[in-house]
Amino acid sequence: MRKILAVDDDNDILDVIRIILEDEGYEVATLTNGKNIIDSITSIRPDLILLDVMLSGMDGREICKTIKENSKFSPIPIIMISASHNLQNFNLLPGPPNGFIPKPFDIDKLVNMVNGHLTA
């Protein structure tokens, strides 16, 4: 079973993501912050990461950069989720995310993007 790690500081959003993706047959682990993200990735070993841009006291873009700069984890697709629609700068980041979904997100778009990255 493919594993997804969802990181968002809103438990309601994590619950919705978990329910949707578990219905699709994925195993979903959730985190409410990006602290110790490398340790969490090491223990969970996700096939894909859904990462909120604005986490309490942390910037998801920096977390994405940290993951992508780690050669052990850089192959893991990261899909950023955010209510901010200013996306132009994402591709300028070192190790940009593999995709972006705006909040509020469309369920079909979320499922299609996850499936697209995990069935390739």
Summary of the structure (lengths in Angstrom):
residues: 120
radius of gyration: 12.9
end to end distance: 15.1
largest distance: 34.5
contacts: 360
relative contact order: 0.18
helix: 38%
strand: 23%
